[in-house]
Amino acid sequence: MANEQNEQAQDIQQEQAEQQQEQTQAETEQADVSVEDLQAQIQKLQESLKLEKARTANAVYEAQKSVERIQRESEKHKETVIEKFAKELLDSVDNLERALQAADEDNAMVEGVKLTLKSLLSTLEKFGVVEADTTNGFNADLHQAVGIDPTAPANQIGTVLQKGYTLNNRLLRPAMVMVGQ
């Protein structure tokens, strides 16, 4: 009987040892599977991170391009508004110049008109509006020939009927001139 009990105790110990060994093997396999699962999950997260970084970079690029486009459009709009405003003011400049041509020089009002014209022209110059050059001969880019001046040399401007102006080196209004043949 004592032998039987010893054998049973040994069998139980052996079964427990086998169960422990199986449990250790199962845990090792779970650990291996868990590491593989974790590595796969890390790989997926890295790919997701790369995708999100690319999307973020694309969004930043698009935002920068939008800002640049808006700035260009704003600048173009500003130039257009200044151009329209300057064209309207040129009528006033023309009228003041005509008033000075028609006025009597001894009149005190003439001095006021001269000062007003001078002030208006200096304000226009501050914003890039300058008179087109008519002293260096006819230039089709700056002048509009409206007639022939028989007293002027060939391709030279004889009479300026209306002054021309440029805005930041772009033609605002061509000078109306009579040209020699």
Residue frames as qw, qx, qy, qz and C-alpha x, y, z in Angstrom:
[[0.000, 0.882, 0.472, 0.000, 0.00, 0.00, 0.00],
 [0.294, -0.785, 0.116, 0.532, 2.71, 2.36, 0.79],
 [0.392, -0.100, 0.617, 0.675, 4.15, 1.57, -2.61],
 [0.198, 0.645, 0.664, 0.323, 0.86, 2.33, -4.24],
 [0.132, -0.935, -0.237, 0.227, 0.61, 5.65, -2.45],
 [0.380, -0.563, 0.364, 0.637, 4.17, 6.46, -3.44],
 [0.351, 0.191, 0.703, 0.589, 3.44, 5.55, -7.02],
 [0.077, 0.821, 0.550, 0.130, 0.27, 7.64, -7.00],
 [0.254, -0.868, -0.016, 0.426, 2.15, 10.57, -5.50],
 [0.391, -0.316, 0.536, 0.679, 4.84, 10.19, -8.14],
 [0.279, 0.482, 0.709, 0.433, 2.20, 10.01, -10.88],
 [0.041, -0.923, -0.371, 0.095, 0.54, 13.13, -9.55],
 [0.327, -0.727, 0.222, 0.562, 3.88, 14.94, -9.39],
 [0.393, -0.023, 0.669, 0.630, 4.70, 13.79, -12.89],
 [0.183, 0.705, 0.635, 0.259, 1.31, 14.98, -14.19],
 [0.160, -0.929, -0.159, 0.293, 1.79, 18.31, -12.46],
 [0.394, -0.495, 0.432, 0.643, 5.25, 18.65, -14.00],
 [0.336, 0.283, 0.718, 0.540, 3.85, 17.82, -17.45],
 [0.049, 0.864, 0.499, 0.050, 1.04, 20.34, -16.97],
 [0.273, -0.828, 0.073, 0.484, 3.55, 22.98, -15.92],
 [0.401, -0.213, 0.598, 0.661, 5.68, 22.19, -18.92],
 [0.240, 0.552, 0.699, 0.386, 2.65, 22.40, -21.23],
 [0.090, -0.928, -0.321, 0.168, 1.57, 25.63, -19.60],
 [0.353, -0.646, 0.288, 0.612, 5.09, 27.08, -20.03],
 [0.358, 0.094, 0.693, 0.619, 5.08, 26.01, -23.69],
 [0.116, 0.760, 0.613, 0.180, 1.64, 27.59, -24.20],
 [0.199, -0.901, -0.097, 0.372, 2.80, 30.81, -22.58],
 [0.392, -0.391, 0.488, 0.675, 5.90, 30.83, -24.76],
 [0.280, 0.381, 0.719, 0.510, 3.77, 30.33, -27.87],
 [0.023, -0.894, -0.445, 0.037, 1.42, 33.10, -26.70],
 [0.315, -0.757, 0.145, 0.554, 4.41, 35.35, -26.12],
 [0.370, -0.082, 0.634, 0.674, 5.69, 34.54, -29.63],
 [0.150, 0.636, 0.676, 0.342, 2.28, 35.18, -31.13],
 [0.176, -0.906, -0.279, 0.265, 1.93, 38.37, -29.10],
 [0.349, -0.546, 0.328, 0.688, 5.31, 39.66, -30.28],
 [0.277, 0.188, 0.707, 0.623, 4.38, 38.89, -33.89],
 [0.014, 0.796, 0.595, 0.112, 1.01, 40.56, -33.41],
 [0.263, -0.843, -0.080, 0.463, 2.67, 43.56, -31.85],
 [0.355, -0.295, 0.492, 0.738, 5.21, 43.80, -34.67],
 [0.186, 0.465, 0.715, 0.487, 2.40, 43.65, -37.22],
 [0.121, -0.885, -0.438, 0.102, 0.50, 46.32, -35.32],
 [0.345, -0.664, 0.159, 0.644, 3.63, 48.50, -35.16],
 [0.326, 0.037, 0.634, 0.701, 4.07, 48.10, -38.92],
 [0.062, 0.703, 0.651, 0.281, 0.45, 49.13, -39.54],
 [0.242, -0.886, -0.231, 0.322, 0.84, 52.16, -37.27],
 [0.387, -0.434, 0.353, 0.733, 4.06, 53.19, -39.03],
 [0.228, 0.311, 0.683, 0.620, 2.33, 53.00, -42.41],
 [0.092, -0.836, -0.538, -0.054, -0.60, 54.98, -41.04],
 [0.352, -0.753, -0.012, 0.556, 1.83, 57.59, -39.67],
 [0.353, -0.122, 0.516, 0.771, 3.55, 57.90, -43.05],
 [0.098, 0.581, 0.683, 0.431, 0.17, 58.39, -44.73],
 [0.218, -0.888, -0.374, 0.157, -0.86, 61.06, -42.23],
 [0.400, -0.553, 0.194, 0.705, 2.48, 62.84, -42.59],
 [0.270, 0.157, 0.618, 0.722, 2.01, 62.91, -46.36],
 [0.045, -0.760, -0.606, -0.233, -1.52, 64.26, -45.97],
 [0.334, -0.826, -0.176, 0.419, -0.31, 66.92, -43.56],
 [0.384, -0.318, 0.379, 0.779, 2.51, 67.95, -45.89],
 [0.165, 0.415, 0.672, 0.590, 0.05, 68.15, -48.77],
 [0.166, -0.852, -0.497, 0.011, -2.35, 70.26, -46.70],
 [0.374, -0.694, 0.037, 0.614, 0.45, 72.65, -45.71],
 [0.332, -0.034, 0.549, 0.766, 1.54, 72.93, -49.35],
 [0.039, 0.627, 0.664, 0.405, -2.03, 73.64, -50.48],
 [0.270, -0.861, -0.335, 0.270, -2.44, 76.26, -47.73],
 [0.379, -0.495, 0.236, 0.745, 0.76, 78.03, -48.78],
 [0.224, 0.213, 0.645, 0.699, -0.32, 78.02, -52.42],
 [0.082, -0.779, -0.606, -0.141, -3.71, 79.43, -51.43],
 [0.324, -0.787, -0.122, 0.510, -2.07, 82.23, -49.45],
 [0.336, -0.255, 0.442, 0.792, 0.19, 83.07, -52.39],
 [0.119, 0.458, 0.705, 0.528, -2.75, 83.04, -54.82],
 [0.179, -0.855, -0.477, 0.097, -4.82, 85.29, -52.54],
 [0.353, -0.649, 0.080, 0.669, -1.89, 87.70, -52.20],
 [0.270, 0.017, 0.583, 0.766, -1.46, 87.84, -55.99],
 [0.007, -0.647, -0.679, -0.346, -5.17, 88.42, -56.50],
 [0.285, -0.834, -0.315, 0.351, -5.20, 91.10, -53.80],
 [0.349, -0.445, 0.277, 0.777, -2.21, 92.85, -55.38],
 [0.176, 0.256, 0.675, 0.669, -3.84, 92.70, -58.82],
 [0.118, -0.782, -0.605, -0.091, -7.09, 94.06, -57.44],
 [0.336, -0.743, -0.114, 0.568, -5.24, 96.88, -55.68],
 [0.297, -0.196, 0.456, 0.816, -3.45, 97.80, -58.90],
 [0.066, 0.499, 0.716, 0.484, -6.74, 97.79, -60.79],
 [0.214, -0.845, -0.462, 0.164, -8.40, 100.06, -58.24],
 [0.339, -0.615, 0.111, 0.703, -5.45, 102.47, -58.25],
 [0.269, 0.070, 0.612, 0.741, -5.45, 102.48, -62.05],
 [0.018, -0.692, -0.658, -0.297, -9.16, 103.33, -62.24],
 [0.303, -0.839, -0.272, 0.360, -8.79, 106.03, -59.60],
 [0.376, -0.419, 0.292, 0.773, -5.75, 107.56, -61.32],
 [0.212, 0.334, 0.656, 0.643, -7.55, 107.64, -64.69],
 [0.126, -0.834, -0.532, -0.077, -10.40, 109.56, -63.11],
 [0.374, -0.760, -0.050, 0.529, -7.97, 112.05, -61.56],
 [0.444, -0.034, 0.447, 0.776, -6.30, 112.69, -64.91],
 [0.094, 0.730, 0.539, 0.409, -9.46, 114.46, -66.09],
 [0.330, -0.907, -0.183, 0.189, -9.01, 116.91, -63.22],
 [0.534, -0.408, 0.300, 0.677, -5.36, 117.41, -64.16],
 [0.340, 0.357, 0.564, 0.662, -6.37, 118.13, -67.76],
 [0.081, -0.867, -0.445, -0.208, -9.02, 120.63, -66.65],
 [0.441, -0.801, -0.009, 0.406, -6.59, 122.46, -64.36],
 [0.497, -0.167, 0.432, 0.734, -4.03, 122.68, -67.17],
 [0.191, 0.589, 0.569, 0.541, -6.68, 124.05, -69.56],
 [0.249, -0.915, -0.309, 0.068, -7.71, 126.60, -66.94],
 [0.495, -0.602, 0.178, 0.601, -4.10, 127.77, -66.64],
 [0.410, 0.146, 0.539, 0.722, -3.77, 128.10, -70.42],
 [0.029, 0.710, 0.542, 0.448, -6.95, 130.15, -70.68],
 [0.393, -0.816, -0.320, 0.277, -6.37, 132.33, -67.58],
 [0.199, 0.903, -0.142, 0.354, -4.85, 135.78, -67.38],
 [0.693, 0.125, -0.489, 0.515, -1.39, 135.54, -65.74],
 [0.028, 0.388, -0.332, 0.859, -1.95, 138.54, -63.47],
 [0.690, -0.445, -0.226, -0.523, -4.97, 136.99, -61.81],
 [0.284, -0.496, 0.701, -0.427, -4.47, 135.84, -58.20],
 [0.890, 0.011, 0.278, -0.361, -6.69, 132.84, -58.84],
 [0.754, 0.521, -0.400, -0.008, -4.16, 131.52, -61.36],
 [0.073, 0.549, -0.743, 0.377, -1.63, 131.08, -58.55],
 [0.642, -0.161, 0.567, -0.491, -4.15, 128.96, -56.62],
 [0.910, 0.334, -0.005, -0.245, -4.85, 126.80, -59.67],
 [0.503, 0.610, -0.592, 0.158, -1.09, 126.33, -60.22],
 [0.208, -0.428, 0.754, -0.453, -0.62, 125.24, -56.60],
 [0.811, 0.041, 0.376, -0.446, -3.60, 122.88, -56.83],
 [0.833, 0.482, -0.247, -0.111, -2.25, 121.34, -60.03],
 [0.273, 0.595, -0.699, 0.289, 1.22, 120.98, -58.52],
 [0.470, -0.293, 0.670, -0.494, -0.20, 119.31, -55.41],
 [0.890, 0.210, 0.185, -0.361, -2.32, 116.92, -57.45],
 [0.716, 0.558, -0.419, 0.020, 0.61, 115.93, -59.69],
 [0.054, 0.529, -0.761, 0.371, 2.91, 115.33, -56.71],
 [0.683, -0.125, 0.545, -0.470, 0.24, 113.12, -55.07],
 [0.900, 0.371, -0.043, -0.222, -0.11, 111.13, -58.29],
 [0.466, 0.624, -0.605, 0.166, 3.68, 110.72, -58.48],
 [0.365, -0.436, 0.706, -0.423, 3.73, 109.27, -54.95],
 [0.793, 0.087, 0.521, -0.302, 1.53, 106.45, -56.24],
 [0.559, -0.089, 0.706, 0.426, 3.57, 105.84, -59.39],
 [0.474, 0.758, 0.441, 0.082, 1.67, 108.00, -61.91],
 [0.307, -0.535, 0.254, 0.746, 4.10, 109.99, -64.06],
 [0.501, 0.728, -0.036, -0.466, 3.82, 111.88, -67.33],
 [0.869, 0.228, 0.348, 0.269, 4.79, 109.92, -70.45],
 [0.356, -0.491, 0.334, 0.722, 7.93, 111.20, -72.16],
 [0.582, 0.740, 0.335, -0.029, 7.22, 113.15, -75.38],
 [0.018, -0.896, 0.324, 0.302, 10.70, 114.61, -75.90],
 [0.375, -0.403, 0.776, 0.307, 12.47, 111.56, -77.35],
 [0.264, 0.165, -0.708, -0.634, 10.41, 111.15, -80.50],
 [0.765, -0.068, -0.129, -0.627, 7.34, 109.13, -81.30],
 [0.021, -0.176, 0.970, -0.168, 6.91, 105.81, -79.43],
 [0.543, -0.207, -0.559, -0.592, 3.83, 103.80, -80.36],
 [0.506, -0.277, -0.774, 0.261, 3.85, 102.20, -76.90],
 [0.225, -0.410, -0.457, 0.757, 3.39, 105.59, -75.18],
 [0.158, 0.371, -0.073, -0.912, 1.87, 107.86, -77.82],
 [0.478, 0.527, 0.703, 0.008, -1.22, 107.86, -79.99],
 [0.144, -0.126, 0.371, 0.909, -0.73, 109.71, -83.27],
 [0.315, 0.640, 0.626, -0.316, -3.92, 111.58, -84.14],
 [0.440, 0.885, 0.126, -0.084, -2.59, 113.73, -86.97],
 [0.742, 0.209, 0.081, 0.632, 0.36, 114.99, -88.96],
 [0.197, -0.893, -0.022, 0.404, 2.29, 118.10, -87.99],
 [0.707, 0.651, 0.057, 0.273, 3.87, 119.55, -91.15],
 [0.042, 0.905, -0.329, 0.267, 6.39, 121.62, -89.17],
 [0.693, -0.540, 0.473, -0.066, 7.83, 118.70, -87.17],
 [0.154, 0.514, -0.808, -0.244, 10.71, 116.48, -88.38],
 [0.748, 0.024, -0.577, -0.328, 9.92, 112.88, -89.40],
 [0.725, -0.239, -0.631, 0.136, 9.00, 110.57, -86.51],
 [0.225, 0.010, -0.467, 0.855, 9.21, 113.44, -84.05],
 [0.092, -0.705, -0.681, 0.175, 6.35, 114.76, -81.98],
 [0.169, 0.432, 0.168, 0.870, 5.25, 118.20, -83.09],
 [0.382, -0.408, 0.097, -0.823, 2.24, 119.02, -80.96],
 [0.146, -0.142, -0.925, 0.320, 0.99, 117.34, -77.80],
 [0.392, -0.430, -0.372, -0.723, -2.80, 117.56, -77.73],
 [0.755, -0.558, 0.014, -0.343, -3.23, 115.61, -74.48],
 [0.043, -0.613, 0.760, -0.212, -0.51, 114.42, -72.10],
 [0.842, -0.050, -0.520, -0.137, -0.05, 110.71, -71.54],
 [0.418, -0.633, 0.516, -0.398, 0.66, 109.04, -68.22],
 [0.646, 0.125, -0.752, 0.037, 2.14, 105.79, -66.96],
 [0.697, -0.573, 0.198, -0.384, 1.42, 103.96, -63.72],
 [0.693, -0.448, 0.561, 0.070, 4.42, 102.04, -62.37],
 [0.105, -0.424, 0.719, 0.541, 5.94, 101.92, -65.88],
 [0.286, 0.383, 0.858, 0.190, 2.70, 100.60, -67.41],
 [0.035, -0.223, -0.341, -0.912, 0.74, 102.79, -69.81],
 [0.131, 0.439, 0.674, -0.580, -2.21, 104.41, -68.07],
 [0.447, 0.802, 0.324, -0.229, -3.23, 106.75, -70.88],
 [0.656, 0.185, 0.314, 0.661, -1.38, 107.34, -74.16],
 [0.065, -0.560, 0.016, 0.826, -0.35, 110.87, -75.12],
 [0.556, 0.693, 0.453, 0.068, -2.38, 112.18, -78.05],
 [0.311, -0.584, 0.306, 0.685, 0.16, 113.78, -80.38],
 [0.648, 0.749, 0.020, -0.136, 0.67, 115.11, -83.87],
 [0.739, -0.303, 0.430, 0.421, 3.73, 113.62, -85.57],
 [0.186, 0.714, -0.398, -0.545, 5.99, 114.89, -88.33],
 [0.909, 0.371, 0.094, -0.164, 6.06, 113.02, -91.62]]
